[in-house]
Amino acid sequence: SAFRWGAPPPPPAIVSTYLGEDITFYLSHFKDGKGEGEYIPKLKTLDLGTHEVLPFEVPAEDRNRTSPFPYGGARFEFRAVGSSQNVSMVNTVLNTIVAEKFAEFADRVDAGEDIHDIARETLNEHWKVIFNGNNYDEEMQQELTDRGLWRIDSGVEAIATLTAEKNTALFQKMKVLTKEECESRQHILHDHYWGTV
């Protein structure tokens, strides 16, 4: 928040994801074993009402401006990074998490598990992160906290988690960063925070 707006509330202190009604419905049915098949995002026609620009199709999903990690019809957006921040570390963290999970899924499939079962299990385990409401509403933030999502209210606290044991273990496992490199980055991020904010 300090880098983005100068003070709270945005972005929310809890990173949830907004999917919108269309894909939430699809995934909900999939995880509950009520349907399978290709997800085909709905489109809507956007007419600007001018002769210079003809009507064109756009994803039907609202991008929900209050979500730190919304689905926008064909992609996810990550909005929790301040405009003055370098996104390289954020991308490194996100890509490392995704790579580890995909490697885990691939190992399970190679061992004979069904990919659909793995996907359903994962959706059921992590469904709590899906939140299609107003992330700026403090009552909604409390609901997410009650679901068990982490809440980190300050940049200083967030930076301190970089060297948490599970995080350094992940970076080392994926051969991205050593524990010492995580510590160095943490010091640099704290110095930058104090020097800027």
Salt bridges, closest charged atoms under 4 A:
ASP22 OD1 - LYS42 NZ 3.83
ASP32 OD1 - LYS31 NZ 3.19
GLU36 OE1 - HIS116 NE2 3.73
GLU36 OE2 - ARG120 NH2 2.50
GLU77 OE2 - ARG63 NE 2.87
GLU77 OE2 - ARG75 NH2 2.98
GLU77 OE1 - ARG79 NH2 2.68
GLU100 OE2 - LYS173 NZ 2.97
GLU104 OE1 - LYS101 NZ 2.85
GLU113 OE1 - ARG108 NH2 2.85
ASP114 OD1 - HIS116 ND1 3.38
ASP117 OD1 - ARG120 NH1 3.80
GLU121 OE1 - ARG108 NH2 2.86
GLU125 OE2 - HIS126 NE2 3.69
GLU138 OE2 - ARG151 NH1 3.04
GLU143 OE2 - ARG147 NH2 2.78
ASP153 OD1 - ARG151 NE 2.86
